[in-house]
């Protein structure tokens, strides 16, 4: 029982459809979509679960589509002084970052250790910063050493620049916060929910970091 209310024939118990715990009507009054548990229509949830479900919906409706559509970046591998223009996108199964250019890379999400969004302008909170790139560190299968990639938004074409900025903003939504320090932690969250279907690692990374 998660509510201090005394239940009787008049004051009924209500179950949150997400966590399954019991609440009074006031504490479990929000009705929010819950597609990952196969509810078609909005269902009753407690305040805490309703907030998480709303963030899930926002992520699937906005950030996930942007990341899967992809954007163009100048990509620099390791300590090289040469960069290559590549399209970076999230794979259809949401398990890889795919980079296509003259070269081709598929970085398994579970191997990514850190994501750092590069910004310019005033300090965070000032409202004038903008994302201009990203530094990604990951492990190549069979190696314990970290490989680094730097992504820099293209300045050549306004349309490409806008796409790159939107992609970085979506990635920033995923990576910000302090409850997780790596994307591998997100994959562990996905495995815990495997019974609910093949949902994105980013989906759980996003909701638990906000």
Phi, psi and omega in degrees: 000128185248011185228143182278354181296140175273122185268144177210199183293334181269315180267105187271156171276147174230136180263131172291127184288347180267307183264342177082002182277161184265139179216166171280174182299321182294320183278351182224052188259346184282138175244116187228144176303145180218064186295332183291345175249021171069022172273124182283313182263159176304140183232161183292129178219154175290167185300318182295313180292324179298321179296316179297316180296323178296321178292323176300313181298317178299318181295313181295325182284333187240285190299318184298318180297318180297315182295325180283332177289327175086172179201164183265138178217154166274120186251129177244126182263126176059228183264011181297149176261007179252140178240157181231135178285122184221155173264126180249131179210162173275135183294162182298328178272002174063029180248351183223150162265122184254129179240124181236130175197221169294330174255169179222129178230144170230109183260116180290130185303322182296340181271353181281129181257319181218150175229124178237120178273128180267132182232165173222158183111206182286170181295154179307137183102341180280343176085002184240008179281154173219146181284130180239355181178188184204143172246126183241133174241134183209165177258133172281132179309131180093355180232145178265349181278147179276137173255140182246139173233137176247130180250126178238128181296139180289139179255004189285315186235136183299322181294316178295322180297318179293318178298317180297318180296319179294320180296316179294323178296320178294319178294325177296320177302321182288320192266347184283163179106173185239004183277343177227139180252356178206159178289341178295324176301324178293320179299324178296324176295321180297317181298325178297332183255020186302330182295341182270000177115179185274079179263156187294141172299326182293324179306311181284325178301316182297308188290331182274351181259353181266000000 
